[in-house]
Amino acid sequence: PAARNDAWTSLLKGRVVENLAYVAGVNRVGKDGRGYEYSGASMVAAPIGMEITDIKSGEGSVTTTLLSGNDLIELRNKLGAGKDWDHFSIE
């Protein structure tokens, strides 16, 4: 709901940073059957935590965002991502 927009965007950016991945958070607009208001607050964020879309809250919209796998791999290598990951298999 709109009352939780700050928490929603903070949590999305948190997932981006902790996973070093692109994150697309898609929210709804308008009022639901219980009367809760939703303002949108959809976004796509880059692995460094920066929002890379310009989606206006309160409006329904469709957008396209180009994501770079090369940029993602480069950032992960630069920051040493995965060096502390456990490697296991389930048999």
N, C-alpha and C positions, 0 to 999 in steps of 0.2 A: 504493500500500500504506500501511497504518497508520503505518509507520516514517517516511513522508514527509508526514504531516499538516501540519506547520508550513510546509513548503515549498509544499504545495498551497494552503493558505489565503493565504499571503503572495503567491503568484503570481496568484491570483484577484483579490485586492485591488489588486495592481499593474495588472492589465488594466483594472480599473474606473477607476482614477485616470488612467492614460495615455490612455484613450479617452473619458473623461467619458461613460460609458454604464452602464446596468444590466448586471450579469453574473450568470448562473445557472450555478453549478458543481455538477454532479450526480455523486456518487461512489457506489460500491457498498458493501455490507456483507457480512461473512462471509469465507469462505476460498475462494480460487480453486483450480483443478485442480493448480496447482504448489505449493500450500500457503501462498501469501501471504495474509496477513490484511488485510482492509479494514474500516475502522471507520466509513465514511460520510463525515463532514465535508463534507456538501453544504451549499450556502449560496446565497442571493441577496444581492447587495450593491448599494447605491445608488451613483450616480456620484461621491459624495464619499468613498467608501471604507468606508462604514459598513455592517455586516451588518444586513440587515432581516428575516431569518428566524430562527426559533428551532427549529432541527432538531437533535434530540439525536443525537450520534454513537453508533454501535454498534447502532442500531435502524433497521429498515426503516420508512419512513413515506411518506405522501403529504401534500403541503401546497399551498396556494394563496396566492399573493402578488399584491397589486394594485400595479401600477407606474403612475406618473403621467408621461405624456408632457409635460404642462404644466410640471411641476417640472423635468424634464430640460432642456427648452428654456430655462426661466428661468435655471437654473444655467449652462448653456452661454453664454447671453447675458451674464450677470453676469461670467463669467470670460473673456469674449472668445474663446471656443473657435471655431476655424475661420478666424480672421483671417489666419493664416499658412499656410493650406492652399494647395497648388498646384491650379490649375484647368486641366484639360487634357482633350482628347478624342482618341480613337483612331479614325482613319478608314481 
